[in-house]
């Protein structure tokens, strides 16, 4: 069967220490369930990174490994504008190279890719001048944020914008960030308003940081799905089924409509 290039598209953004090819393999169970409803397009980070031994033991042949942001204690801070421009270039290049014709409807980001996804949504929600947004002309309907830590990052490719409180600049070493918002504060300039689904593994060592990113999503626009796993994507049928069902529910809440048949049961 030939690929349906008219399907709505989801931009997929990998975490640190892997790359687009590895992330596509990691998403295979989700893609298999949704291949008739979306096309999944994968972008590579622009910085090289060290991979965890569990990654190299399975995916060593897929090196080099990539990242999007500075996040380790031994990372040097980066120039925020140059970093923003590099992030945007990596994403824009893969979007423009794709042969699909469907609407860019969503984002799927894991770990550091979830930070980038949340940050792209924040920009489209809050930057009034569309020409200064990271992706002018693109308005994602939703994002799926999987096992991603806070904070949201200010992606300013023009160097002309004022970073609000509680956002990190794009070159900041994220493990050193401390300016997280209070849960009940009245100022909402840091909040992501576009609908999101946050997926948290309850045995993930970084779960407290994932909960901090979840608090950047405005109440009433976000959903939370918890599953019994660590820092990885769901692969068991039950967990994948719950994740896919919530993804479709999220998309439908933005006005998308889907045809279902018996093969869609999970």
Rosetta blueprint (number, residue, H / E / L):
1 X L
2 X L
3 X L
4 X L
5 X L
6 X L
7 X L
8 X E
9 X E
10 X E
11 X E
12 X E
13 X E
14 X L
15 X L
16 X L
17 X L
18 X E
19 X L
20 X H
21 X H
22 X H
23 X H
24 X H
25 X H
26 X H
27 X L
28 X H
29 X H
30 X H
31 X H
32 X H
33 X H
34 X H
35 X L
36 X L
37 X L
38 X E
39 X E
40 X E
41 X E
42 X E
43 X E
44 X L
45 X L
46 X L
47 X E
48 X E
49 X E
50 X L
51 X L
52 X L
53 X H
54 X H
55 X H
56 X H
57 X H
58 X H
59 X H
60 X H
61 X H
62 X H
63 X L
64 X L
65 X E
66 X E
67 X E
68 X L
69 X L
70 X L
71 X L
72 X L
73 X L
74 X L
75 X L
76 X L
77 X L
78 X L
79 X L
80 X H
81 X H
82 X H
83 X H
84 X H
85 X H
86 X H
87 X H
88 X H
89 X H
90 X H
91 X H
92 X H
93 X H
94 X H
95 X H
96 X H
97 X H
98 X L
99 X L
100 X L
101 X L
102 X L
103 X L
104 X E
105 X E
106 X E
107 X E
108 X E
109 X E
110 X E
111 X L
112 X H
113 X H
114 X H
115 X H
116 X H
117 X H
118 X H
119 X H
120 X H
121 X H
122 X H
123 X H
124 X H
125 X H
126 X H
127 X L
128 X L
129 X L
130 X H
131 X H
132 X H
133 X L
134 X L
135 X L
136 X L
137 X L
138 X L
139 X L
140 X L
141 X L
142 X E
143 X E
144 X E
145 X E
146 X E
147 X L
148 X L
149 X L
150 X L
151 X L
152 X L
153 X E
154 X E
155 X L
156 X L
157 X L
158 X L
159 X L
160 X L
161 X L
162 X L
163 X L
164 X L
165 X L
166 X L
167 X L
168 X E
169 X E
170 X L
171 X L
172 X L
173 X L
174 X H
175 X H
176 X H
177 X L
178 X L
179 X L
180 X L
181 X L
182 X L
183 X L
184 X L
185 X L
186 X L
187 X L
188 X L
189 X L
190 X L
191 X L
192 X E
193 X L
194 X L
195 X E
196 X E
197 X E
198 X E
199 X E
200 X E
201 X E
202 X L
203 X L
204 X L
205 X L
206 X L
207 X H
208 X H
209 X H
210 X H
211 X H
212 X H
213 X H
214 X H
215 X L
216 X L
217 X E
218 X L
219 X L
220 X L
221 X L
222 X E
223 X E
224 X E
225 X E
226 X E
227 X E
228 X L
229 X L
230 X L
231 X L
232 X L
233 X L
234 X L
235 X L
236 X L
237 X H
238 X H
239 X H
240 X H
241 X H
242 X H
243 X H
244 X H
245 X H
246 X H
247 X H
248 X H
249 X H
250 X H
251 X H
252 X H
253 X H
254 X L
255 X L
256 X L
257 X L
258 X L
259 X L
260 X L
261 X L
262 X H
263 X H
264 X H
265 X L
266 X L
